[in-house]
Amino acid sequence: MNLQLHVLIDTLTIPIDDLPREIESMGQGGASVIQLRGKSATTRQLLDYGAVLRELCFKNHLTFVVNDRLDIAMALEADGVHVGQEDMPVAMVRKLAPSLTVGLSVGSVAEIDDARGFPPDYFGLGPVFATLSKNDAGNPLGIAAGLDLVKKASAIASVVAIGGIHSKNVAEVWKTRVQGIAVISAVMNASDKKEACLSLLGARD
């Protein structure tokens, strides 16, 4: 699985009719994973929107992951599911859906250590910087603390950095040697999403 650039999409951020153009643009820019979020969406809305998104990901050779909702991921035959600390435990996800790639959000040494028994395929580590895109993201780790956590987490699973990452600070994040980054506003707020993705990936040394 190519973890280099995850773009998180909410059902409210891109109108469903605009998805074909925007997903193609992100794929051309180097996005590798599209993650469906829908904190305020109903189950039916997630299914309807996600069905379109899943087909577009397949067409554009992108990995399709669903945030939080294992039931939605299974129903849509997604490639993976990403869970948080308050969601279904990784061990149970593995039992119910052994074929899915599993991501787990972590933001501390304790959370990383807790994952050793049933490690995910990758960690979503953050928030690295302050972010307005996720209300319950927690306090930013910063690069120094984040680097220490990357080293610890990398011994267990691949690491994807998330939280407040944009074109002005992404070079610092790449220097921590994470396997990938995950963004929302850095791409969603860009009029040219292909160029936004290219800029984020172009900052790697």
Stockholm file with secondary structure:
# STOCKHOLM 1.0

chainA/1-205         MNLQLHVLIDTLTIPIDDLPREIESMGQGGASVIQLRGKSATTRQLLDYGAVLRELCFKNHLTFVVNDRLDIAMALEADGVHVGQEDMPVAMVRKLAPSLTVGLSVGSVAEIDDARGFPPDYFGLGPVFATLSKNDAGNPLGIAAGLDLVKKASAIASVVAIGGIHSKNVAEVWKTRVQGIAVISAVMNASDKKEACLSLLGARD
#=GR chainA/1-205 SS CCCSEEEEEETTTSCGGGHHHHHHHHHHTTCCEEEEECTTCCHHHHHHHHHHHHHHHHHTTCEEEEESCHHHHHHTTCSEEEECTTSSCHHHHHHHCTTSEEEEEECSHHHHHHTSSSCCSEEEECCSSCCSSCTTCCSCCHHHHHHHHHHHHHTTSEEEEESSCCTTTHHHHHTTTCSEEEESHHHHTCSCHHHHHHHHHHTCC
#=GC SS_cons         CCCSEEEEEETTTSCGGGHHHHHHHHHHTTCCEEEEECTTCCHHHHHHHHHHHHHHHHHTTCEEEEESCHHHHHHTTCSEEEECTTSSCHHHHHHHCTTSEEEEEECSHHHHHHTSSSCCSEEEECCSSCCSSCTTCCSCCHHHHHHHHHHHHHTTSEEEEESSCCTTTHHHHHTTTCSEEEESHHHHTCSCHHHHHHHHHHTCC
//
